[in-house]
C-alpha cells in the first residue's frame, strides 16, 4: 500500500511540474508578444506621416503605413 501512495505522489509531482512548466512557457510567450507590440507602437509613434514600417520576424511580416491628413480612400 505505501508503494502505491508513493507512486501516486510521484506521478502527481511530475504532472504538477509539467503543468507549471507549460504555464511558465505560455506566460513568457505572452509577455514577449506584449513587449514586441509595445516596441512597434513606440517606433510607429516616432515616424512622420507617409512613413512605412516593415517588421520581419521568422515567418511573419508586419507592414504599417503611417497616414497623413486622413484624406483618401480606404480599400
The 8 nearest C-alpha neighbors of each residue, nearest first, counted from 0:
[[1, 3, 2, 4, 5, 6, 7, 8],
 [2, 0, 4, 3, 5, 6, 7, 8],
 [3, 1, 5, 0, 4, 6, 7, 8],
 [4, 2, 6, 0, 1, 5, 7, 8],
 [3, 5, 1, 7, 2, 6, 8, 0],
 [4, 6, 8, 2, 3, 7, 9, 1],
 [7, 5, 3, 9, 8, 4, 2, 10],
 [8, 6, 10, 4, 9, 5, 11, 3],
 [7, 9, 5, 11, 6, 10, 4, 12],
 [10, 8, 12, 6, 7, 11, 5, 13],
 [9, 11, 7, 13, 12, 8, 6, 14],
 [12, 10, 8, 14, 9, 13, 15, 7],
 [11, 13, 9, 15, 10, 14, 8, 16],
 [14, 12, 16, 10, 15, 11, 9, 17],
 [15, 13, 17, 11, 16, 12, 18, 10],
 [16, 14, 12, 18, 13, 17, 11, 19],
 [17, 15, 13, 19, 14, 18, 20, 12],
 [16, 18, 20, 14, 19, 15, 21, 13],
 [17, 19, 15, 21, 20, 16, 14, 22],
 [20, 18, 16, 22, 17, 21, 15, 23],
 [19, 21, 17, 23, 18, 22, 24, 16],
 [22, 20, 24, 18, 19, 23, 25, 17],
 [21, 23, 19, 25, 20, 24, 26, 18],
 [22, 24, 26, 20, 25, 21, 27, 19],
 [25, 23, 27, 21, 26, 22, 20, 28],
 [26, 24, 22, 28, 27, 23, 21, 29],
 [25, 27, 23, 29, 28, 24, 22, 30],
 [26, 28, 30, 24, 25, 29, 23, 31],
 [29, 27, 31, 25, 26, 30, 32, 24],
 [30, 28, 26, 32, 27, 31, 33, 25],
 [29, 31, 33, 27, 32, 28, 26, 34],
 [30, 32, 34, 28, 33, 29, 35, 27],
 [31, 33, 35, 29, 30, 34, 36, 28],
 [34, 32, 30, 36, 31, 35, 37, 29],
 [33, 35, 37, 31, 36, 32, 38, 30],
 [36, 34, 32, 38, 37, 33, 31, 39],
 [37, 35, 33, 39, 38, 34, 32, 40],
 [36, 38, 40, 34, 35, 39, 33, 41],
 [39, 37, 35, 41, 36, 40, 34, 42],
 [38, 40, 36, 42, 41, 37, 43, 35],
 [41, 39, 37, 43, 38, 42, 36, 44],
 [40, 42, 38, 44, 43, 39, 37, 45],
 [41, 43, 39, 45, 44, 40, 38, 46],
 [44, 42, 40, 46, 45, 41, 39, 52],
 [45, 43, 41, 42, 46, 40, 47, 39],
 [44, 46, 42, 43, 41, 47, 40, 48],
 [45, 47, 43, 44, 50, 48, 42, 65],
 [46, 48, 50, 49, 45, 65, 44, 67],
 [49, 47, 67, 65, 66, 50, 46, 68],
 [48, 50, 65, 66, 67, 47, 51, 64],
 [51, 49, 65, 48, 47, 64, 46, 52],
 [50, 52, 64, 63, 65, 53, 49, 62],
 [51, 53, 63, 62, 64, 54, 50, 43],
 [52, 54, 62, 61, 63, 51, 55, 60],
 [55, 53, 61, 60, 62, 52, 56, 59],
 [56, 54, 60, 59, 61, 57, 53, 58],
 [55, 57, 59, 58, 60, 54, 61, 53],
 [56, 58, 59, 55, 60, 54, 61, 53],
 [57, 59, 56, 60, 55, 61, 54, 53],
 [60, 58, 56, 57, 55, 61, 54, 62],
 [59, 61, 55, 54, 56, 62, 58, 53],
 [60, 62, 54, 53, 55, 63, 59, 52],
 [63, 61, 53, 52, 54, 60, 64, 51],
 [64, 62, 52, 51, 65, 53, 61, 43],
 [65, 63, 51, 50, 66, 52, 62, 49],
 [64, 66, 50, 48, 49, 51, 63, 67],
 [67, 65, 48, 49, 64, 69, 68, 50],
 [66, 68, 48, 69, 49, 65, 70, 47],
 [69, 67, 70, 66, 48, 71, 49, 65],
 [68, 70, 67, 66, 71, 72, 73, 48],
 [71, 69, 68, 72, 67, 66, 73, 48],
 [70, 72, 69, 73, 68, 67, 66, 74],
 [71, 73, 74, 70, 69, 66, 68, 67],
 [72, 74, 71, 70, 69, 66, 64, 67],
 [73, 72, 71, 70, 64, 69, 66, 63]]
